[in-house]
Amino acid sequence: MSSETYNIPRLELRGSPYEVGQLHGKRLAAQILDQLAIYRELFQEACKFDWAHVRTVAAEFRATIGQLVPHLLQEMEGIADGLCAYADEHGRRVDVLDIVALNARSEIALGQWDDGCTSLAWRFRDSAGSGFERQLLGQNWDWRVGVGKNLAMVSIEQDGKPKIWMVTEPGIVGKIGFNSSSVGVLLNAIRARPISTSLLPIHCLLRISLENESVDSAITAIEKLGGAASSQHILIADTRKARGLELSPRGGVYLPENSNGIVIHTNHFLENRLVDEPPWLSGSPVRLERAKAICGELIRELGDDHFAGDTIDAKLLRARFFSDTFNTPQAICCSPDPTRAAEIQTLFNIVMTFQEGSRPSAEVVFGKPGSGDESEVFSMPW
C-alpha cells in the first residue's frame, strides 16, 4: 500500500493537555471512529471480549491513569470531547472510556495480540577519537493492515516540556517517535503474563519517556511511576546511550549496548525472566539473529569507514536492514502470512538520527521499505 493510499495527516498540537486532546479528537475524528471499530472487532476475534467488557477494564485503567499521570487522562478526555459531534458505528457517543481502551489495548487484550516488530539502536563513535557521536534509532512497525490507513504524524508542544514528534494511531497519546531533546522511543510487543490494572499502560509510558530530556531521566520517571502494566520492550536512546527496557508488572531489566554500540530487539524477552512468557511468535528469534547478522555484515564491509561521517544512515538501513525478507513472511520486513487469519505486515518504517549539537530528525516510510510501497519519504520535523 502506497503512502498516497495512506494519506497521512500531519497534526501540530499545542496548549494544555485537554486542549491538545480536543484538537486531536476533532482533527482525527474519522480515523478514531474507524480505530474503535477495528479494535472492537479485534477484541471479539482474538480475546472473545465484547466492548462492554473492554470498557469495564478500561475503567480500572482510567482510575490508574488519573492517579499517576492526570495530565494524560485530561488529554484523553479532550480527545473524547473532540469527538462529541460524532457517534460510533452503533450510534453511541464516544466517551473517555473508549479512548482509554485504545490507549490500554495491549493490556486489556491480556497479551493476546499477534503483532511483531524489529527495532535497532546503533551509536557511532569516531574511530579517530574526535568525540563525534551519532545515534540511529529505527524500527519496522508491524500490525493489522487495516490500521495503516489511519496512521498519523503528530507534534505536541506543551509548556515546560520538550517538543514531541510521533507516528501514532489516532486516539493514542504516546507512540513511536522522539523529542527536541533527542530522546527517542521504539516499541516491541511481548506476549506474557501477568497484567496489572494498577500500573500504567505501555502507551502512557512511551509518552512519559518522550516528556523527558535523557534516557536516564526517562528511566527514573518510569520507575517512580511503578513500571508497566504489561510486558513490553521500549528501546530508548539519546545522543549518548541506548537502553532496551524489558518492562513488566514484576519488574524491568535494562539491556545495554554491545561493544559495537548496538541494541537489537524483536518480540521476546532476552533477559527478563520475571514473567510467564510462553513461546508464541516463531519468527522472533529468527529475526533477532538475522538482524545481528546484517549489522555484522555492514561492519565487515565498511570497516573503519562505518564510523566516519554519515556512511550508515537511514537510507542505507532501509535498503540493507529494514527491507530484509529472510524467513518471510515473519521477516524483518513483514508480509501477511497466508496460513494465518490475521493480515499483518510492516505498516511503516522510521529511522531517527540524533547528534550532539544538531537538531534531531527522522525519516518515515509508510508501507514496506524496499517493496515499492515507499513512494515518499516523510521527514520529521516537517
Solvent accessible surface area in square Angstrom, and as a share of the most:
residue,aa,sasa,rsa
1,M,80,0.36
2,S,35,0.22
3,S,4,0.02
4,E,117,0.52
5,T,80,0.47
6,Y,3,0.01
7,N,121,0.62
8,I,18,0.09
9,P,29,0.18
10,R,96,0.35
11,L,1,0.00
12,E,79,0.35
13,L,2,0.01
14,R,131,0.48
15,G,33,0.32
16,S,48,0.31
17,P,26,0.16
18,Y,78,0.30
19,E,93,0.42
20,V,1,0.00
21,G,0,0.00
22,Q,54,0.24
23,L,64,0.32
24,H,4,0.02
25,G,0,0.00
26,K,115,0.49
27,R,127,0.46
28,L,1,0.00
29,A,5,0.04
30,A,73,0.57
31,Q,41,0.18
32,I,0,0.00
33,L,37,0.18
34,D,45,0.23
35,Q,1,0.00
36,L,1,0.00
37,A,26,0.20
38,I,30,0.15
39,Y,1,0.00
40,R,33,0.12
41,E,116,0.52
42,L,8,0.04
43,F,1,0.00
44,Q,86,0.38
45,E,80,0.36
46,A,33,0.25
47,C,11,0.07
48,K,151,0.64
49,F,31,0.13
50,D,81,0.42
51,W,23,0.08
52,A,70,0.54
53,H,78,0.35
54,V,0,0.00
55,R,52,0.19
56,T,84,0.49
57,V,26,0.15
58,A,0,0.00
59,A,44,0.34
60,E,86,0.39
61,F,1,0.00
62,R,93,0.34
63,A,68,0.53
64,T,12,0.07
65,I,0,0.00
66,G,23,0.22
67,Q,147,0.65
68,L,55,0.27
69,V,6,0.03
70,P,66,0.41
71,H,39,0.17
72,L,0,0.00
73,L,22,0.11
74,Q,79,0.35
75,E,1,0.00
76,M,0,0.00
77,E,54,0.24
78,G,0,0.00
79,I,0,0.00
80,A,5,0.04
81,D,63,0.33
82,G,4,0.04
83,L,0,0.00
84,C,91,0.55
85,A,78,0.60
86,Y,93,0.35
87,A,38,0.30
88,D,11,0.06
89,E,110,0.49
90,H,130,0.58
91,G,57,0.55
92,R,82,0.30
93,R,142,0.52
94,V,11,0.06
95,D,53,0.27
96,V,16,0.09
97,L,27,0.14
98,D,0,0.00
99,I,0,0.00
100,V,0,0.00
101,A,1,0.01
102,L,1,0.01
103,N,0,0.00
104,A,0,0.00
105,R,5,0.02
106,S,14,0.09
107,E,1,0.00
108,I,3,0.02
109,A,0,0.00
110,L,58,0.29
111,G,12,0.12
112,Q,59,0.26
113,W,13,0.05
114,D,25,0.13
115,D,9,0.04
116,G,8,0.07
117,C,2,0.01
118,T,0,0.00
119,S,0,0.00
120,L,1,0.00
121,A,0,0.00
122,W,0,0.00
123,R,29,0.11
124,F,0,0.00
125,R,131,0.48
126,D,39,0.20
127,S,74,0.48
128,A,89,0.69
129,G,65,0.62
130,S,82,0.53
131,G,61,0.59
132,F,51,0.21
133,E,31,0.14
134,R,4,0.01
135,Q,0,0.00
136,L,2,0.01
137,L,0,0.00
138,G,1,0.01
139,Q,0,0.00
140,N,0,0.00
141,W,4,0.01
142,D,2,0.01
143,W,0,0.00
144,R,23,0.08
145,V,31,0.18
146,G,35,0.34
147,V,0,0.00
148,G,0,0.00
149,K,96,0.41
150,N,6,0.03
151,L,1,0.00
152,A,0,0.00
153,M,0,0.00
154,V,1,0.01
155,S,2,0.01
156,I,5,0.03
157,E,61,0.27
158,Q,24,0.10
159,D,148,0.77
160,G,89,0.85
161,K,73,0.31
162,P,13,0.08
163,K,52,0.22
164,I,3,0.02
165,W,11,0.04
166,M,2,0.01
167,V,0,0.00
168,T,1,0.00
169,E,0,0.00
170,P,0,0.00
171,G,0,0.00
172,I,2,0.01
173,V,1,0.01
174,G,0,0.00
175,K,1,0.01
176,I,0,0.00
177,G,0,0.00
178,F,0,0.00
179,N,0,0.00
180,S,54,0.35
181,S,40,0.26
182,S,8,0.05
183,V,0,0.00
184,G,0,0.00
185,V,0,0.00
186,L,0,0.00
187,L,12,0.06
188,N,0,0.00
189,A,17,0.13
190,I,8,0.04
191,R,67,0.24
192,A,4,0.03
193,R,120,0.44
194,P,44,0.28
195,I,38,0.19
196,S,28,0.18
197,T,41,0.24
198,S,78,0.50
199,L,29,0.14
200,L,0,0.00
201,P,0,0.00
202,I,0,0.00
203,H,0,0.00
204,C,0,0.00
205,L,0,0.00
206,L,0,0.00
207,R,1,0.00
208,I,12,0.06
209,S,0,0.00
210,L,0,0.00
211,E,24,0.11
212,N,27,0.14
213,E,118,0.53
214,S,35,0.23
215,V,0,0.00
216,D,79,0.41
217,S,42,0.27
218,A,0,0.00
219,I,23,0.12
220,T,61,0.35
221,A,21,0.16
222,I,3,0.01
223,E,95,0.43
224,K,167,0.71
225,L,32,0.16
226,G,46,0.44
227,G,12,0.12
228,A,0,0.00
229,A,0,0.00
230,S,2,0.01
231,S,1,0.00
232,Q,8,0.04
233,H,0,0.00
234,I,0,0.00
235,L,0,0.00
236,I,0,0.00
237,A,0,0.00
238,D,15,0.08
239,T,18,0.10
240,R,153,0.56
241,K,50,0.21
242,A,0,0.00
243,R,60,0.22
244,G,0,0.00
245,L,1,0.00
246,E,0,0.00
247,L,5,0.02
248,S,4,0.03
249,P,28,0.18
250,R,144,0.52
251,G,30,0.29
252,G,37,0.36
253,V,46,0.26
254,Y,75,0.29
255,L,16,0.08
256,P,88,0.56
257,E,31,0.14
258,N,81,0.41
259,S,120,0.77
260,N,63,0.32
261,G,9,0.09
262,I,10,0.05
263,V,7,0.04
264,I,15,0.07
265,H,0,0.00
266,T,0,0.00
267,N,0,0.00
268,H,41,0.18
269,F,7,0.03
270,L,45,0.22
271,E,102,0.46
272,N,3,0.02
273,R,170,0.62
274,L,83,0.41
275,V,19,0.11
276,D,91,0.47
277,E,48,0.21
278,P,67,0.42
279,P,140,0.88
280,W,50,0.17
281,L,18,0.09
282,S,88,0.57
283,G,1,0.01
284,S,1,0.01
285,P,64,0.40
286,V,53,0.30
287,R,7,0.03
288,L,10,0.05
289,E,100,0.45
290,R,67,0.24
291,A,0,0.00
292,K,97,0.41
293,A,44,0.34
294,I,3,0.01
295,C,3,0.02
296,G,19,0.18
297,E,53,0.24
298,L,2,0.01
299,I,34,0.17
300,R,174,0.64
301,E,108,0.48
302,L,50,0.25
303,G,34,0.32
304,D,105,0.54
305,D,87,0.45
306,H,5,0.02
307,F,53,0.22
308,A,51,0.40
309,G,44,0.43
310,D,92,0.47
311,T,52,0.30
312,I,0,0.00
313,D,52,0.27
314,A,8,0.06
315,K,147,0.62
316,L,43,0.21
317,L,1,0.01
318,R,18,0.07
319,A,66,0.51
320,R,81,0.30
321,F,0,0.00
322,F,0,0.00
323,S,22,0.14
324,D,19,0.10
325,T,80,0.46
326,F,113,0.47
327,N,66,0.34
328,T,80,0.46
329,P,36,0.23
330,Q,37,0.17
331,A,1,0.01
332,I,1,0.00
333,C,4,0.02
334,C,15,0.09
335,S,28,0.18
336,P,45,0.29
337,D,22,0.11
338,P,124,0.78
339,T,120,0.70
340,R,79,0.29
341,A,108,0.84
342,A,11,0.08
343,E,97,0.44
344,I,9,0.05
345,Q,17,0.07
346,T,0,0.00
347,L,0,0.00
348,F,1,0.00
349,N,0,0.00
350,I,0,0.00
351,V,1,0.00
352,M,0,0.00
353,T,39,0.22
354,F,0,0.00
355,Q,52,0.23
356,E,103,0.46
357,G,86,0.83
358,S,59,0.38
359,R,167,0.61
360,P,8,0.05
361,S,47,0.30
362,A,4,0.03
363,E,59,0.26
364,V,0,0.00
365,V,0,0.00
366,F,0,0.00
367,G,0,0.00
368,K,35,0.15
369,P,1,0.01
370,G,57,0.55
371,S,58,0.37
372,G,67,0.65
373,D,25,0.13
374,E,48,0.21
375,S,68,0.44
376,E,75,0.33
377,V,61,0.35
378,F,12,0.05
379,S,63,0.41
380,M,1,0.01
381,P,20,0.13
382,W,92,0.32
